[in-house]
Amino acid sequence: LLNFGIKTWIFSEGVSMDNEHSIENTKKYAIMEVMFFNGYTVGMQSFVLLSLAIYFNMSSFFISIVSSLPTAGYLLQIFTKRVNILLGSRKRTMVIAATLSRLVICVMPFAVFFDVRKQEVYFAVMLIYALVAPFSNNVWTAVMTKIINKKERGKYFGVRNLFSSLSTVVYTLIYGYVLSMPDRKTAMLILTTIMSLSAIGSAIFMCLHYVPDLGTDIKNVSIKTAFKNKNFVVYLKFASVWLFTWEFLKPMTEYYRIKILGVNTMFISQTGVLTAILSSVLYLVYGKLSDKYGNKTMLRMGIFFTTYYVLTYFSMTQDNKMSMLFAAAVIDAIGFTAITLSLLNLMMEVSGEPADAYVGAYAMVSVLSAISAGLFGGMLGKFINNGVIYIFGEQFYTIRFAFVIGFILRLFSLLELTRVYSFEKTFVYPGGSSRIKSMFSKIMFSGSRYVIHSNKGKNENSDEQNVDKEKNVDDKADDHVLGPGLGEGDRGIRAKATKGCLKSAKILWDKYKQNPKIDIIEVNVFGFSRGAAAARYFVHIASSPCLYTKSLHHFEKVLL
């Protein structure tokens, strides 16, 4: 019934058949675009960013600020509505913003060629990109939210991220090799040229995207709509904590392994390749798992593993840095792949309409988190980045205190995630002892909850409906031996639970058939003795993939 309601809503609200070809092409263009996109974004983060910043003589404070600029620029997405109105359409906004933000990257190879090694040049390039790119990102995210079916998002973005990861492998290898060249100017010239060509390719494919025209509805997009959705606000609180700890630690880890521990950039690029290769496989796996078990489940798992990622850096010293970096690369792939895939998908899942408003609200929170993290990291870095103390006679770099802070913040973000209401299915490892299964299930994947296109708070405008007890679902006494005695037959446990599903479907269909758009369905299942067994079987049915048809009278045949 849930899927039936969603399907009906999509066909009534979605795009016409005439645009299906454009949508399919856009899905392909989005995959091609991300492969070029990575060409210059890999150069704007991690060891490549630090190498460029050092080449342009940047201070540690400015390095912390620059690393957060692309995310901080997302705050400007709250003005996307005005830009769309000014330019006349979302399509023009995306084309102009994508073109300008990519072309500014082309300034860097000229700066290197003419030996303009000033931190103001690199800062200006990053700043202009941060000021313009958010508008194209806002339109792109809103468009993909609209044209990618909810049930296919995990699979589609899994495939897209697969190609993204493979391209990251190529760029990381190339950049690692280039940066290991003895001639620094030649290395930087080759690096920035590749980044510029990639930026141009990204701009071309962004311009080819299909963007549905909102018409006069473009004036009705208001970011206030998103903040009225209580569940979405809870999601934003979680996202703000997670993004803060991510942006705060990102420059710290790079500074620690390159500047303090002196790790060779070629080795860093090789570990990056390892991460990307593992991520390529995991994206396909996680894409299917997120559709089956929910984005929230995958996020919980990803954050759980990234806490160990922080601990590896805390434990990293001059003596064990190589083995620890290898371990961090593996944990990075396992944890951050799940987060990268599911964080945006969960935002799409808990969003309502118009999608542009929700994307803008998410962007605003992301920016505030990034700015706060950058400022906090920059100020903290002045005191701890280069300090050394001795504990029990052993050398201890004070920058490692930042990893302790990051560890605590990630645990807190994990707690905040539990408050978000979304589709979530219990996962239990099928093998091993019952103790292992119980522990793994409770810690990692506990709970089941379904929220479909929620625009209201948890308990707003609820219409509670009680379905008869398992004993009286069909208003008949269980006088047949197979029913009460063995829990089998047409009045046994399975039959009763199935009839309960059908009766629930009938109640909801009678109420919502004129407007089959469902916000939240809460099902409280309980029973005693044989009723408890029936309740467990009902939960099994509810946690299994739903089969549906467009006609209600077919439900009984399908379910049975």
Secondary structure, DSSP 8 states (H G I E B T S, - for coil): -HHHHHHHHHHHHS--GGGHHHHHHHHHHHHHHHHHHHHHHGGGSHHHHHHHHHHTT--HHHHHHHHHHHHHGGGGGGGHHHHHHHHSSHHHHHHHHHHHHHHGGGHHHHHHHTT---HHHHHHHHHHHHHHHHHHHHHHHHHHHHHS-GGGHHHHHHHHHHHHHHHHHHHHHHHHHHHTSS-HHHHHHHHHHHHHHHHHHHHHHHHT------GGGGGG--THHHHT-HHHHHHHHHHHHHHHHHHHHHHHHHIIIIIIS---HHHHHHHHHHHHHHHHHHHHHHHHHHHHH-HHHHHHHHHHHHHHHHHHHHT--TTTHHHHHHHHHHHHHHHHHHHHHHHHHHHHHH--SSHHHHHHHHHHHHHHHHHHHHHHHHHHHHHHTT-EEEETTEEEETTHHHHHHHHHHHHHHHHHHTT----B-----SSS-HHHHHHHHHHHH---B-B-S--S-TTTT--------GGGTTS----STTTTTTS-STTSHHHHHHHHHHHHHHHHHHHHTTS----B-------STHHHHHHHHHHHHHTS-----SSGGGHHHHH-
